[in-house]
Amino acid sequence: MKITINTNFIDKLFLLSVIVGNTIAIAFAKPLEMSPRNFSIPYRIFIIIFSLLIIYRERKNISFKNISIISLVVFWIFYIIKLIYSFNSYSFNQEVLLSKNEDIFRILLIVLLPSIALLCINYRTVDFKSIAKYSVTVLCGLLVINYVYGYIKLDHIFSTYYIMYGHIGASLFIISLFLLLFCRKDYKSYFLFFCLFLGLFNVIQSMARSPIVAISVCSLYMIILKGNKKYIFYALILILVFVGLIILHEQYGNGVITSFNRMYKWIAQGDTSSRGPLYSKAIEIFNSNYLLGGRILFEDGTHPHNIFLELLMATGILGLIIYFLKFLPVLKNAALFWNIQKGNIYFKLIFALFLQYFTLVQTSCNLFNIPEFLYFSSMIIGIGYTAKTHEV
């Protein structure tokens, strides 16, 4: 008896896993007093197995003419070569040297493999409506549990860096706003407004600037997409009110909201949270070898906190070009993401979530330690490639 597997279900489960699975994986290690690294292992294994399954299923459709797959594979092979060369040729702190094999493992199995799988999916058949519904429900549920736990234990449940903690709220805010603007008839409005303000509260409570900037960028994108002048007017008013609140907080708030303090310093004083020297050092390394770049990380394992500067520093102009070649299907099919009448409406939600993490990598994280940016990149590329080969 032949066992058949519903490929649409596999794609749906895989996409849901890369959108909110990591948030679930980092949610309960602290309350259960377990190692966050060990607790997330089953999730990573799940992603690896499903990636292999999807790649195997689509092996006949993988073409060497697909510039995105070629760009993706060639870049990371190039980067691994640069990584090995850097660790052998430059001085690093001892603990950084010990991470070499782990970094290679991460690139191959957590970055490259799932990214290829996401490029192989036929997004024409994906049920994005239910994915969005499950995503907003899961994120809302986790944040409610988080604040109940916080009230009891004076802590949050997530084992993650404070910036990424803020981006959990940003994801909920972005999905909720999108559904309110474009899919309200499918949901209870009071639920979406609750999720919207819950996500916003989490963003502010995280004390990070990046999630605030991200929801601002994504909100502007969605309001422009809506094409309603009234909404644009409201957005401008809200921006002015928000800037006013930041100024008033600086004058009279006694530094109660840390994220507001950091936003004020950034807007009024150009403060980059000590990133200026990192930027200068990255440019200096790039200037020493324009074509191929220099070392991939600084001596202490830190990075420039900007994707463009890191690409130039680590891989030079050649690496920068190879890296962004994969986005050609997105450029060729930009109407899918900017024209409300073109394609599946939920393609725009995926693009908004991509914008969130694209905003993040301008100020934080290195090339391979932010899977969400890499996964959403592959998703919008895959959507663009689907549009090229199918009618969407």
C-alpha positions in Angstrom: 0.0 0.0 0.0 1.5 3.3 -1.1 1.5 6.1 1.5 0.9 9.6 0.0 1.7 12.8 1.7 -0.2 16.0 1.0 2.4 18.3 -0.4 0.3 21.4 0.3 0.2 20.4 4.0 4.0 20.0 4.1 4.5 23.4 2.5 2.0 25.0 4.9 3.5 23.4 8.0 7.1 24.3 6.9 6.2 27.9 6.2 4.3 28.2 9.5 7.4 26.8 11.2 9.8 29.3 9.7 7.4 32.2 10.5 6.6 31.4 14.1 8.3 28.2 14.9 11.5 29.8 16.3 9.4 32.0 18.6 7.8 28.8 20.0 11.2 27.2 20.3 12.6 30.0 22.5 9.4 30.5 24.6 9.5 27.8 27.3 13.1 27.0 28.1 13.3 29.6 30.9 10.1 28.6 32.6 11.1 25.0 32.4 14.6 25.8 33.6 16.2 24.1 30.6 19.1 25.2 28.4 17.7 27.3 25.5 20.2 25.8 23.1 19.1 22.2 24.0 15.4 23.2 24.1 15.5 24.5 20.5 17.3 21.4 19.1 14.0 19.6 18.1 12.9 22.7 16.2 16.2 22.9 14.3 16.0 19.1 13.5 12.4 19.6 12.3 13.4 22.4 9.9 16.4 20.4 8.6 14.3 17.3 7.9 11.5 19.2 6.2 14.0 21.2 4.1 15.5 18.0 2.9 12.0 16.5 2.2 11.0 19.6 0.1 14.3 19.7 -1.8 14.0 16.0 -2.6 10.4 16.4 -3.6 11.3 19.2 -6.0 14.6 17.9 -7.2 13.3 17.5 -10.8 12.2 21.1 -10.8 15.4 22.6 -9.5 17.1 24.3 -12.5 20.6 25.5 -12.9 19.0 28.4 -14.8 17.5 29.6 -11.5 19.8 32.5 -10.8 18.5 32.8 -7.2 19.5 29.2 -6.2 22.9 29.7 -8.0 23.5 33.0 -6.3 22.5 31.6 -2.9 24.7 28.5 -3.1 27.7 30.2 -4.7 27.6 33.0 -2.1 27.6 30.8 0.9 30.3 28.5 -0.5 32.4 31.7 -1.1 31.6 32.8 2.5 32.6 29.5 4.1 35.9 29.7 2.1 36.4 33.2 3.4 35.4 32.1 7.0 38.0 29.3 6.9 40.6 31.6 5.4 39.9 34.3 8.0 40.2 32.0 11.0 43.5 30.7 9.6 44.9 34.1 8.7 43.7 36.6 11.3 43.9 36.8 15.0 40.7 36.1 17.0 39.9 35.7 20.6 40.1 32.0 21.7 36.4 31.6 22.2 35.7 33.0 18.7 38.2 30.4 17.2 36.2 27.7 19.0 33.1 28.7 17.2 34.4 28.0 13.6 32.9 24.6 13.2 29.6 25.7 14.7 29.5 28.6 12.3 30.0 26.3 9.3 27.4 23.9 10.6 24.9 26.8 11.1 25.5 28.2 7.6 25.0 24.8 5.9 22.1 23.4 7.9 20.3 26.4 9.4 20.9 29.0 6.7 21.6 27.4 3.3 19.4 24.2 3.4 16.1 25.9 4.5 16.7 28.8 2.2 17.0 26.5 -0.8 13.8 24.6 0.3 11.9 27.9 0.6 13.0 28.8 -3.0 11.7 25.4 -4.2 8.1 25.9 -3.0 5.3 26.6 -5.5 3.7 29.6 -3.7 0.8 29.5 -6.1 -0.8 26.7 -4.1 0.1 27.8 -0.5 -2.8 28.5 1.8 -1.5 31.8 3.2 -4.8 32.7 4.7 -4.6 30.0 7.3 -0.9 30.5 7.8 -1.7 34.2 8.7 -4.5 33.1 11.0 -2.3 30.6 12.9 0.6 33.0 13.1 -1.4 35.8 14.7 -3.0 33.4 17.1 0.3 31.8 18.1 2.1 35.1 18.6 -0.8 36.6 20.5 -1.1 33.5 22.7 2.7 33.4 23.5 2.7 37.1 24.4 -0.3 36.7 26.7 1.4 33.8 28.4 4.6 35.9 28.5 2.9 38.8 30.4 1.0 36.5 32.8 4.3 34.8 33.6 6.0 38.2 33.9 3.4 39.4 36.4 4.1 36.3 38.5 7.9 35.9 38.1 8.9 39.5 37.1 10.6 38.1 34.0 9.6 37.1 30.4 9.5 33.6 29.0 11.6 34.2 25.9 15.3 33.1 25.8 16.5 35.7 23.3 18.4 38.9 22.9 16.4 42.0 23.8 16.3 43.3 20.2 14.8 40.0 19.0 12.4 40.0 21.9 11.1 43.3 20.6 10.7 41.9 17.1 8.3 39.2 18.4 6.0 42.1 19.2 6.8 43.8 15.9 5.7 40.6 14.0 2.4 40.5 15.9 1.9 44.2 15.2 2.7 44.0 11.5 0.5 40.9 10.9 -2.4 42.4 12.9 -2.2 45.8 11.1 -2.1 44.0 7.7 -5.2 41.9 8.6 -7.0 45.0 9.8 -6.3 46.9 6.6 -6.9 44.2 4.1 -8.6 41.2 5.6 -10.8 42.5 8.5 -13.9 40.6 7.3 -12.2 37.3 8.1 -11.5 38.2 11.8 -13.1 39.8 14.8 -11.9 43.4 14.8 -11.6 43.6 18.6 -9.1 40.6 18.5 -7.0 42.3 15.9 -6.9 45.6 17.8 -6.0 43.7 21.0 -3.1 42.0 19.1 -2.0 45.3 17.6 -1.7 47.0 21.0 -0.2 43.9 22.6 2.5 43.8 19.9 3.1 47.5 20.2 3.4 47.3 24.0 6.0 44.5 23.6 8.0 46.6 21.1 8.2 49.5 23.6 8.8 47.3 26.6 11.8 45.6 24.8 13.8 48.8 25.1 15.2 48.4 21.5 15.0 51.0 18.7 15.1 48.5 15.8 11.5 47.1 16.3 10.1 50.6 16.5 11.8 51.6 13.3 10.7 48.3 11.7 7.0 48.8 12.5 7.2 52.3 11.3 8.7 51.2 7.9 6.2 48.3 7.5 3.2 50.5 8.6 4.2 53.1 6.0 4.5 50.3 3.3 1.0 48.9 4.1 -0.6 52.3 4.2 0.8 53.3 0.9 -0.3 49.9 -0.4 -3.8 50.6 0.8 -3.8 53.7 -1.4 -6.3 55.6 0.8 -5.4 59.3 1.3 -7.2 59.4 4.6 -5.0 56.6 6.0 -1.9 58.4 4.8 -3.1 61.6 6.5 -3.7 59.6 9.8 -0.3 58.0 9.5 1.5 61.4 9.2 -0.5 62.6 12.2 0.5 59.5 14.2 4.2 60.0 13.2 4.1 63.6 14.5 2.4 62.5 17.7 4.9 59.8 18.2 7.9 62.1 17.7 6.1 64.6 20.1 5.8 61.9 22.7 9.5 61.0 22.4 10.4 64.7 22.9 8.0 65.1 25.8 9.3 61.9 27.4 12.9 63.3 27.1 11.9 66.5 28.8 9.5 65.2 31.5 9.6 61.4 31.5 12.7 60.9 33.7 14.0 58.2 31.4 11.2 55.8 32.2 10.9 54.3 28.7 14.4 53.2 27.6 13.4 52.7 23.9 12.2 56.3 23.8 15.5 57.5 25.3 17.4 55.7 22.6 15.1 57.0 19.8 15.5 60.6 21.0 19.3 60.3 21.0 19.2 58.7 17.5 16.9 61.4 16.1 18.2 64.5 17.8 21.9 63.6 18.3 22.6 61.0 15.6 23.6 58.5 18.3 24.4 55.0 16.8 24.8 53.2 20.1 28.6 52.9 19.7 28.3 51.5 16.2 30.2 54.4 14.6 33.7 52.8 15.3 32.4 49.5 14.0 31.3 51.1 10.7 34.7 52.9 10.4 36.6 49.7 11.0 34.5 47.8 8.5 35.2 50.4 5.8 38.9 50.3 6.6 39.0 46.5 6.1 37.0 46.8 2.9 39.4 49.5 1.6 42.3 47.0 2.0 40.7 44.7 -0.6 37.8 46.1 -2.6 37.2 43.0 -4.7 37.2 40.1 -2.1 37.1 41.9 1.2 39.1 41.0 4.3 38.3 39.2 7.5 34.7 38.1 8.1 34.5 39.2 11.8 36.4 41.5 14.1 38.9 40.0 16.6 36.3 39.7 19.4 33.7 38.1 17.0 31.6 41.2 16.6 30.5 42.5 13.2 29.7 45.9 11.7 25.9 45.7 12.5 25.0 46.6 9.0 24.4 44.0 6.2 25.9 46.1 3.4 29.1 47.0 5.4 29.5 43.4 6.5 29.1 42.1 3.0 31.7 44.6 1.7 34.1 44.0 4.7 33.9 40.2 4.5 33.4 39.4 0.8 34.1 42.7 -1.1 32.2 44.0 -4.1 32.2 40.5 -5.6 30.4 39.0 -2.6 27.9 41.9 -2.5 26.9 41.4 -6.1 26.6 37.6 -5.8 24.5 38.0 -2.6 22.0 40.3 -4.1 21.7 38.6 -7.5 19.2 36.2 -5.8 16.7 39.1 -5.5 16.3 39.5 -9.3 12.9 37.7 -9.4 11.7 40.1 -6.7 12.7 43.1 -8.9 11.3 41.6 -12.0 8.0 40.9 -10.3 7.8 43.9 -8.0 4.2 44.5 -8.9 3.3 41.4 -6.8 4.4 43.4 -3.7 3.4 46.9 -4.6 0.2 46.5 -6.6 -2.8 45.6 -4.5 -4.5 44.1 -7.6 -1.7 41.8 -8.5 -1.3 38.3 -7.1 -2.3 36.9 -3.7 -3.0 39.6 -1.1 -0.9 37.7 1.4 2.2 38.1 -0.7 2.2 41.6 0.6 2.2 40.4 4.2 5.2 38.2 3.5 6.9 41.2 2.0 6.0 43.4 5.0 7.6 40.8 7.3 10.7 40.7 5.1 10.9 44.5 5.4 10.8 44.2 9.2 13.9 42.0 9.2 15.6 44.0 6.4 15.3 47.0 8.7 16.8 45.0 11.5 19.9 44.0 9.6 20.7 47.6 8.9 21.6 48.1 12.6 22.0 44.6 14.1 23.0 40.9 13.6 25.5 39.4 11.3 24.9 37.6 8.0 24.1 34.2 9.3 22.7 34.6 12.8 19.3 36.0 11.9 17.5 33.1 10.1 14.2 35.2 9.9 15.8 37.6 7.5 17.2 34.8 5.4 14.0 32.8 5.3 11.7 35.8 4.4 14.2 36.7 1.7 13.9 33.3 0.2 10.1 33.4 0.5 9.7 36.7 -1.4 12.3 35.4 -4.0 10.3 32.2 -4.3 7.1 34.1 -4.7 8.7 36.2 -7.5 10.1 33.0 -9.2 6.6 31.4 -8.9 5.2 34.4 -10.8 7.8 33.9 -13.5 7.0 30.2 -14.1 3.2 30.1 -13.2 0.2 32.3 -13.4 -0.4 33.6 -9.9 
